[in-house]
Amino acid sequence: MSQEEQKVEVTLTQFLDAVSEGSATPGGGSVSALAGTLGSALVEMVVNLTLGKKAFDAHEAELKKIGEEAHSHREALAATIAQDIDAYQAVMKAYLLPKTNEEERRKRKEEIQKSLRKAADPPLFTAATSLKVMKLCQEVVEKGNPNAISDAAVGALLADAALWGGMFNVLINLSALEDKKYVQKMKKELKRLTLEAEKIKTQIMSRVKEKIN
């Protein structure tokens, strides 16, 4: 088992204790990725509560595909929990580099910029993947077992939280970057993700309320 897999495969209690103890990692980026995995798992749950029921035979192939996609997103987001930790630890390590002379200060600054840029990647992945999970939630709201529609709604809310959490963790890394062209490009992508997410979330919540009532 790789070091990354070992970091992912801890108990929930161990993870919560690690988050709560006051160290910099795991933090909001890892927690956001975890929220995304839970949203994905709920999509899989709705699919599995629907497959095999005669009333939904017409959607069987689509639902199987949705379940497979949700499982893939769950695994990818689970791996991102550890990747986020590693990326931020690299940032902290860069800030601890010596700065007693001009050459050391130059090297330290270079490493900080490099590590901050890399640290933006895991939360960006979390945000982008969580949007995909939200879209799957929207599909199971329409095609899944109506008895599990509240689970699909919770999945969408978790995916939405994961997306926004990822966004804010990208932004905090961007705030110290000097490459303004790169920063603007990333901010443009984040705006696209959040605008689309808000639209989908509104549609899902409206549809769930309509179906439950």
Backbone bond lengths (Angstrom), bond angles and torsions (degrees), N, CA, C in turn:
res aa  C-N    CA-C-N  psi(-1)  N-CA   C-N-CA  omega(-1)  CA-C   N-CA-C  phi
1 M - - - 1.463 - - 1.531 109.99 -
2 S 1.344 117.28 133.52 1.453 121.23 -179.09 1.521 110.69 -73.42
3 Q 1.332 115.46 164.32 1.464 120.23 177.89 1.517 110.33 -61.27
4 E 1.330 116.59 -38.10 1.459 120.96 -179.83 1.519 110.45 -63.09
5 E 1.326 116.94 -45.00 1.465 120.85 179.55 1.520 110.97 -63.57
6 Q 1.331 117.28 -36.94 1.445 120.63 178.84 1.517 110.87 -64.15
7 K 1.321 117.23 -36.79 1.452 121.29 178.94 1.523 111.19 -67.12
8 V 1.325 116.19 -36.52 1.456 120.65 -179.24 1.526 110.48 -72.78
9 E 1.331 117.00 -40.83 1.458 121.06 -173.30 1.531 111.92 -87.92
10 V 1.320 114.92 64.55 1.458 121.57 171.46 1.521 107.39 -113.84
11 T 1.326 116.86 164.30 1.458 118.91 178.32 1.520 109.47 -72.80
12 L 1.315 115.33 159.50 1.458 120.15 178.27 1.525 110.39 -60.64
13 T 1.334 116.36 -40.34 1.465 120.34 179.68 1.528 111.08 -62.23
14 Q 1.320 116.63 -42.64 1.464 120.55 178.62 1.526 110.94 -62.07
15 F 1.315 116.26 -41.90 1.462 120.22 -179.52 1.526 110.63 -65.59
16 L 1.328 116.64 -45.92 1.463 120.45 179.88 1.526 111.25 -62.84
17 D 1.315 116.81 -39.45 1.463 120.87 177.31 1.530 110.20 -62.68
18 A 1.334 116.20 -41.65 1.460 120.84 -179.63 1.530 111.15 -64.95
19 V 1.330 115.66 -39.14 1.469 119.96 178.41 1.527 110.30 -65.51
20 S 1.326 116.04 -41.88 1.468 120.54 -171.29 1.525 114.70 -78.26
21 E 1.320 117.66 -16.70 1.464 118.84 -168.16 1.526 115.19 -76.98
22 G 1.328 117.88 -7.82 1.454 119.26 173.18 1.511 115.98 100.88
23 S 1.321 118.44 2.01 1.464 120.42 174.69 1.527 108.77 -81.49
24 A 1.320 115.87 163.28 1.472 119.75 -175.81 1.525 112.83 -69.23
25 T 1.331 116.64 -27.00 1.469 120.54 178.91 1.532 109.76 -132.77
26 P 1.338 117.54 146.35 1.460 127.28 -7.01 1.530 111.04 -70.48
27 G 1.316 115.26 145.86 1.451 120.66 -179.16 1.516 111.93 -128.61
28 G 1.330 114.26 -149.46 1.463 119.68 -174.75 1.509 114.89 -60.48
29 G 1.329 116.97 -32.96 1.462 119.60 179.56 1.513 111.92 -65.91
30 S 1.330 116.41 -44.71 1.463 120.85 178.76 1.525 111.35 -68.36
31 V 1.328 116.19 -39.93 1.467 120.10 178.69 1.525 110.67 -64.62
32 S 1.323 116.85 -37.40 1.471 120.51 176.84 1.523 110.73 -62.34
33 A 1.325 116.44 -43.95 1.463 120.17 178.13 1.527 110.77 -62.56
34 L 1.339 116.44 -38.68 1.461 120.38 177.69 1.526 110.90 -62.96
35 A 1.326 116.55 -41.79 1.471 120.24 177.13 1.523 110.42 -59.19
36 G 1.326 116.03 -39.08 1.465 119.99 177.43 1.512 112.75 -63.94
37 T 1.342 116.83 -37.83 1.469 119.36 178.39 1.521 110.48 -65.28
38 L 1.327 116.75 -38.20 1.469 120.35 179.33 1.527 110.86 -66.80
39 G 1.329 116.21 -39.68 1.459 119.33 176.18 1.517 111.38 -61.87
40 S 1.339 115.91 -42.12 1.469 120.68 178.09 1.525 111.25 -62.93
41 A 1.333 115.91 -43.33 1.465 120.71 -179.11 1.526 111.31 -62.13
42 L 1.327 116.84 -35.49 1.462 119.86 178.83 1.532 111.61 -69.46
43 V 1.319 116.56 -33.66 1.475 119.14 173.73 1.525 109.36 -61.41
44 E 1.342 115.98 -46.47 1.464 120.45 178.20 1.533 110.84 -59.79
45 M 1.306 116.40 -39.79 1.464 121.38 179.36 1.527 111.01 -60.18
46 V 1.332 116.21 -48.04 1.469 120.11 -179.93 1.530 110.33 -61.79
47 V 1.324 115.67 -42.25 1.468 119.68 178.32 1.529 110.37 -59.65
48 N 1.312 116.92 -47.62 1.467 120.72 -177.37 1.523 113.23 -69.56
49 L 1.317 116.86 -23.36 1.465 121.16 175.02 1.534 111.78 -82.14
50 T 1.328 115.23 -6.96 1.469 120.63 -177.77 1.522 112.10 -107.07
51 L 1.336 116.26 -41.17 1.468 120.65 -177.98 1.531 110.87 -60.42
52 G 1.337 115.03 140.50 1.461 120.07 178.52 1.511 113.80 91.57
53 K 1.340 116.67 -8.09 1.461 120.56 178.49 1.531 108.74 -95.87
54 K 1.309 115.12 126.94 1.464 121.27 -171.31 1.526 112.84 -56.52
55 A 1.311 116.74 -35.44 1.465 120.48 -176.77 1.530 112.60 -63.08
56 F 1.339 116.54 -17.29 1.466 119.61 -175.84 1.522 112.28 -115.66
57 D 1.327 116.70 16.87 1.469 121.19 -178.70 1.525 112.64 -55.54
58 A 1.325 116.66 -34.35 1.466 120.64 -176.67 1.524 111.95 -64.57
59 H 1.328 116.93 -24.70 1.458 121.03 -177.73 1.532 112.95 -105.50
60 E 1.333 116.94 9.66 1.468 119.85 -172.32 1.530 112.85 -57.37
61 A 1.322 117.05 -48.80 1.471 120.30 -178.18 1.520 111.35 -62.76
62 E 1.341 115.86 -42.83 1.461 120.09 179.08 1.524 111.04 -63.86
63 L 1.323 116.18 -42.44 1.461 120.44 -178.03 1.528 111.63 -66.30
64 K 1.318 116.54 -38.35 1.467 119.53 177.19 1.524 110.26 -61.48
65 K 1.327 116.41 -42.02 1.461 120.95 179.13 1.529 110.50 -64.85
66 I 1.328 116.58 -42.03 1.464 121.06 177.91 1.527 110.24 -60.49
67 G 1.335 115.90 -43.65 1.461 120.27 179.31 1.517 112.42 -62.22
68 E 1.322 116.05 -40.60 1.474 120.52 178.91 1.522 110.94 -65.81
69 E 1.329 116.22 -42.05 1.466 120.15 179.36 1.532 110.49 -64.86
70 A 1.331 116.26 -42.92 1.465 120.51 179.70 1.525 110.72 -61.76
71 H 1.334 115.62 -40.85 1.471 119.54 179.05 1.530 110.80 -64.00
72 S 1.322 116.37 -41.03 1.462 121.22 178.78 1.532 110.76 -62.57
73 H 1.337 116.09 -43.08 1.467 120.41 178.47 1.530 110.80 -65.67
74 R 1.324 116.33 -38.08 1.466 120.08 179.55 1.524 110.75 -61.61
75 E 1.324 116.39 -45.45 1.464 120.15 179.99 1.530 111.54 -65.21
76 A 1.325 115.94 -41.32 1.469 119.93 -179.04 1.529 111.03 -65.75
77 L 1.318 116.61 -41.39 1.463 120.38 179.55 1.525 111.56 -70.19
78 A 1.331 116.87 -34.05 1.464 119.96 176.36 1.526 110.65 -62.27
79 A 1.323 116.35 -41.03 1.463 120.33 177.67 1.525 111.20 -66.10
80 T 1.335 116.39 -30.51 1.464 121.27 -179.01 1.521 112.08 -68.39
81 I 1.325 117.67 -25.02 1.466 121.02 176.74 1.532 109.33 -55.64
82 A 1.330 115.98 -49.91 1.468 121.08 180.00 1.524 111.87 -71.69
83 Q 1.324 116.62 -37.08 1.463 120.01 -179.75 1.526 111.13 -62.91
84 D 1.329 116.15 -37.86 1.462 120.17 178.73 1.531 110.67 -64.98
85 I 1.324 115.85 -42.09 1.468 120.42 177.82 1.527 110.26 -59.93
86 D 1.328 116.82 -49.41 1.464 121.60 -178.80 1.527 111.41 -60.25
87 A 1.333 115.87 -42.22 1.462 120.34 -176.85 1.523 111.33 -65.48
88 Y 1.334 117.02 -41.56 1.462 118.45 -178.74 1.519 111.68 -74.56
89 Q 1.318 116.89 -31.60 1.470 119.15 175.71 1.527 110.48 -63.56
90 A 1.334 116.87 -33.69 1.466 120.85 176.64 1.527 110.85 -65.81
91 V 1.345 115.90 -35.92 1.469 120.02 176.33 1.530 110.17 -63.64
92 M 1.324 116.44 -48.21 1.467 120.66 -179.67 1.534 111.01 -60.95
93 K 1.325 115.63 -38.71 1.467 120.31 178.77 1.528 110.67 -63.63
94 A 1.325 115.97 -39.64 1.465 120.66 179.70 1.526 110.99 -64.19
95 Y 1.316 117.08 -40.44 1.465 120.73 179.99 1.531 112.14 -67.06
96 L 1.324 116.49 -21.53 1.468 120.84 -179.15 1.525 113.24 -88.34
97 L 1.324 116.76 -2.62 1.467 120.07 178.97 1.529 110.43 -62.96
98 P 1.326 117.42 148.22 1.476 120.23 -178.38 1.528 112.14 -64.42
99 K 1.330 115.16 153.33 1.469 120.79 -179.13 1.538 110.19 -143.26
100 T 1.322 115.02 44.93 1.462 119.73 -175.54 1.527 113.43 -85.90
101 N 1.333 116.65 -16.67 1.471 119.39 177.20 1.524 109.83 -142.39
102 E 1.312 116.18 174.46 1.471 121.60 -174.11 1.532 112.23 -60.90
103 E 1.316 116.98 -41.84 1.466 120.87 -179.55 1.518 111.19 -65.08
104 E 1.328 116.80 -43.31 1.470 120.46 177.78 1.516 111.28 -64.66
105 R 1.339 116.77 -39.32 1.469 119.96 178.74 1.519 111.13 -65.46
106 R 1.326 116.33 -38.90 1.468 120.20 178.53 1.528 110.95 -64.00
107 K 1.341 114.29 -46.49 1.468 119.28 -179.42 1.527 110.97 -64.87
108 R 1.331 116.56 -41.34 1.474 120.89 179.29 1.527 110.62 -61.21
109 K 1.327 116.03 -46.27 1.466 120.33 179.83 1.526 111.48 -60.99
110 E 1.321 114.88 -42.28 1.474 120.61 179.12 1.531 110.88 -61.82
111 E 1.326 116.68 -44.21 1.467 120.93 -179.75 1.522 111.93 -67.78
112 I 1.317 116.78 -37.20 1.467 120.66 177.44 1.528 110.35 -62.54
113 Q 1.333 115.87 -46.89 1.467 119.48 -179.68 1.530 111.42 -62.78
114 K 1.319 115.44 -42.16 1.470 120.45 -179.99 1.529 110.97 -63.99
115 S 1.320 116.27 -44.82 1.470 120.13 -177.17 1.527 111.94 -70.54
116 L 1.321 117.55 -36.25 1.472 120.88 177.54 1.532 110.72 -63.74
117 R 1.318 114.96 -41.02 1.476 119.23 179.18 1.525 110.34 -63.59
118 K 1.342 116.02 -43.67 1.469 119.60 178.50 1.531 111.54 -67.00
119 A 1.324 116.16 -34.06 1.468 120.25 -178.17 1.523 112.17 -69.27
120 A 1.330 117.33 -17.50 1.464 120.58 177.44 1.524 111.73 -78.30
121 D 1.328 117.08 -17.98 1.470 120.18 -174.94 1.537 113.82 -68.71
122 P 1.354 120.05 -48.84 1.468 118.48 -179.33 1.537 113.99 -59.98
123 P 1.347 119.43 -45.75 1.467 117.67 178.68 1.532 113.47 -68.17
124 L 1.330 116.55 -29.12 1.466 118.40 175.16 1.524 109.77 -66.58
125 F 1.326 115.95 -41.53 1.464 120.01 176.42 1.532 110.33 -61.42
126 T 1.322 116.20 -42.10 1.467 120.44 178.11 1.519 110.67 -58.30
127 A 1.325 116.18 -46.81 1.465 120.13 -179.19 1.527 111.75 -62.73
128 A 1.320 116.73 -47.87 1.467 120.97 -177.73 1.521 111.62 -65.54
129 T 1.328 117.09 -41.45 1.464 120.96 -179.41 1.527 110.99 -70.55
130 S 1.308 116.84 -35.48 1.464 120.41 179.46 1.520 111.40 -67.10
131 L 1.322 117.19 -30.84 1.463 119.64 173.98 1.526 109.98 -63.76
132 K 1.327 116.62 -39.81 1.466 120.71 176.73 1.531 110.80 -62.98
133 V 1.328 116.32 -38.21 1.471 120.71 177.87 1.522 109.85 -64.92
134 M 1.326 117.17 -40.65 1.470 120.74 178.16 1.534 110.89 -60.26
135 K 1.317 116.07 -40.09 1.471 119.87 178.99 1.528 110.75 -64.51
136 L 1.338 116.86 -36.52 1.467 119.82 176.74 1.533 110.42 -68.63
137 C 1.324 116.31 -36.79 1.473 119.98 176.04 1.527 109.81 -59.65
138 Q 1.307 115.70 -41.98 1.466 120.20 179.82 1.528 110.83 -62.13
139 E 1.319 116.07 -37.43 1.466 119.69 179.32 1.527 111.99 -68.63
140 V 1.342 116.91 -42.54 1.472 117.76 -178.33 1.525 111.99 -73.85
141 V 1.324 117.49 -22.29 1.465 120.15 172.87 1.528 109.23 -60.98
142 E 1.324 116.28 -38.56 1.463 120.95 -177.76 1.530 112.85 -85.45
143 K 1.324 117.63 -36.98 1.467 120.59 -170.78 1.520 114.23 -108.44
144 G 1.319 116.65 -10.45 1.454 119.98 -175.26 1.507 114.17 -90.26
145 N 1.310 114.99 176.17 1.458 122.75 178.84 1.534 109.49 -60.23
146 P 1.337 117.67 120.26 1.473 119.89 -177.71 1.528 113.19 -62.66
147 N 1.326 117.09 -21.32 1.467 119.71 177.54 1.530 111.91 -68.98
148 A 1.339 115.67 -15.79 1.468 120.28 -179.80 1.530 111.38 -111.47
149 I 1.320 116.77 18.04 1.470 119.59 -175.49 1.524 111.81 -66.23
150 S 1.323 116.83 -31.59 1.470 119.00 178.04 1.527 110.63 -66.88
151 D 1.325 116.82 -31.87 1.463 121.00 176.96 1.525 110.83 -67.15
152 A 1.334 115.56 -37.74 1.467 119.87 176.35 1.527 110.16 -65.02
153 A 1.332 116.26 -37.99 1.467 120.57 178.79 1.525 110.96 -65.15
154 V 1.328 116.75 -43.25 1.471 120.64 177.66 1.526 110.18 -63.21
155 G 1.327 116.17 -40.35 1.463 120.27 177.27 1.515 111.64 -59.01
156 A 1.334 116.40 -41.62 1.463 120.77 179.23 1.525 111.17 -65.79
157 L 1.334 116.60 -40.56 1.469 120.17 179.36 1.528 111.29 -65.86
158 L 1.323 116.89 -38.95 1.467 120.84 177.63 1.533 110.78 -66.46
159 A 1.330 115.56 -42.43 1.463 119.61 178.50 1.526 110.36 -64.35
160 D 1.319 116.52 -37.62 1.466 120.99 177.95 1.530 110.39 -64.76
161 A 1.335 116.52 -43.85 1.468 120.64 177.38 1.528 110.46 -62.04
162 A 1.335 116.35 -40.44 1.462 120.81 178.81 1.526 111.00 -62.95
163 L 1.329 115.46 -41.14 1.461 120.41 -179.75 1.527 111.23 -63.69
164 W 1.332 116.57 -48.63 1.456 120.06 -179.25 1.531 111.34 -67.97
165 G 1.332 116.17 -36.92 1.466 119.33 176.10 1.509 111.41 -62.84
166 G 1.327 116.03 -42.72 1.454 120.20 176.62 1.518 110.99 -60.97
167 M 1.331 116.05 -43.30 1.461 120.66 -179.17 1.526 111.56 -58.88
168 F 1.331 116.95 -48.48 1.460 119.64 -177.59 1.531 111.53 -65.64
169 N 1.327 116.95 -32.53 1.457 119.56 178.25 1.525 111.72 -73.47
170 V 1.319 117.01 -28.89 1.466 119.49 171.66 1.531 109.24 -67.49
171 L 1.322 116.07 -47.43 1.460 120.75 -176.03 1.524 112.80 -59.85
172 I 1.333 116.58 -39.24 1.468 117.95 -178.09 1.527 111.76 -68.19
173 N 1.329 116.08 -29.49 1.466 119.68 174.56 1.528 110.90 -74.59
174 L 1.320 116.12 -37.83 1.461 119.96 179.83 1.520 112.15 -66.52
175 S 1.326 116.57 -28.44 1.467 120.55 -174.13 1.530 112.94 -61.54
176 A 1.325 117.10 -23.85 1.473 120.53 -179.48 1.527 112.63 -104.75
177 L 1.330 117.13 3.96 1.470 120.19 -179.58 1.529 110.88 -84.72
178 E 1.301 116.15 143.43 1.458 121.62 -178.46 1.525 112.99 -96.46
179 D 1.326 116.89 -14.14 1.467 120.94 179.34 1.531 108.36 -80.16
180 K 1.316 116.09 88.86 1.468 121.61 -173.08 1.531 112.96 -65.00
181 K 1.313 116.81 -32.10 1.468 120.41 178.64 1.527 109.88 -64.81
182 Y 1.318 115.66 -43.97 1.469 121.03 177.92 1.532 110.61 -64.95
183 V 1.320 116.02 -41.94 1.468 120.98 179.67 1.525 110.63 -60.45
184 Q 1.321 117.26 -46.11 1.467 120.79 -179.69 1.521 111.62 -64.07
185 K 1.319 116.18 -38.14 1.470 120.90 177.48 1.525 110.65 -62.28
186 M 1.316 116.47 -44.64 1.463 121.05 179.90 1.527 111.12 -66.31
187 K 1.308 117.19 -41.78 1.468 121.10 -179.95 1.533 111.24 -64.23
188 K 1.313 115.70 -36.39 1.463 120.19 177.11 1.522 110.80 -63.16
189 E 1.335 116.08 -42.09 1.463 120.90 178.78 1.529 110.73 -66.57
190 L 1.326 116.83 -41.15 1.465 120.10 178.16 1.522 111.47 -62.74
191 K 1.310 116.65 -39.81 1.466 120.55 178.58 1.522 110.31 -62.81
192 R 1.322 116.37 -41.51 1.468 120.26 178.65 1.527 110.90 -61.25
193 L 1.328 116.00 -45.26 1.461 120.97 -178.49 1.526 111.39 -63.22
194 T 1.324 116.50 -45.71 1.466 119.42 -176.05 1.522 112.32 -70.53
195 L 1.313 116.97 -36.94 1.472 119.68 178.05 1.525 110.95 -64.78
196 E 1.320 115.98 -43.00 1.467 119.80 178.57 1.524 110.92 -66.55
197 A 1.325 116.07 -39.97 1.465 120.43 179.37 1.528 111.64 -62.99
198 E 1.325 116.94 -42.28 1.460 120.69 -179.88 1.527 111.24 -61.97
199 K 1.314 115.47 -40.58 1.461 120.86 179.10 1.530 110.92 -64.16
200 I 1.335 116.95 -47.12 1.467 121.86 -179.18 1.519 111.12 -66.15
201 K 1.331 117.07 -43.03 1.462 120.98 179.71 1.527 110.82 -59.60
202 T 1.333 116.80 -44.95 1.467 121.00 179.05 1.521 111.01 -60.14
203 Q 1.334 116.02 -43.13 1.463 120.77 179.33 1.526 111.37 -64.11
204 I 1.335 116.26 -42.93 1.462 120.41 -178.96 1.523 111.00 -64.47
205 M 1.319 117.12 -48.92 1.464 120.31 -177.63 1.520 111.73 -62.68
206 S 1.326 116.26 -39.57 1.457 120.87 178.59 1.525 110.81 -64.07
207 R 1.331 115.75 -43.58 1.460 120.94 -178.52 1.528 111.66 -68.67
208 V 1.312 117.06 -39.84 1.467 121.01 178.99 1.518 110.17 -63.76
209 K 1.316 117.66 -46.06 1.468 121.25 178.33 1.523 110.99 -59.92
210 E 1.332 115.10 -42.07 1.462 120.81 179.43 1.529 110.99 -62.21
211 K 1.329 117.38 -44.12 1.460 121.25 -177.64 1.513 111.64 -71.15
212 I 1.331 117.02 -38.65 1.478 119.79 -179.35 1.523 110.53 -68.99
213 N 1.313 116.40 -39.22 1.465 119.78 -179.03 1.520 112.41 -77.82
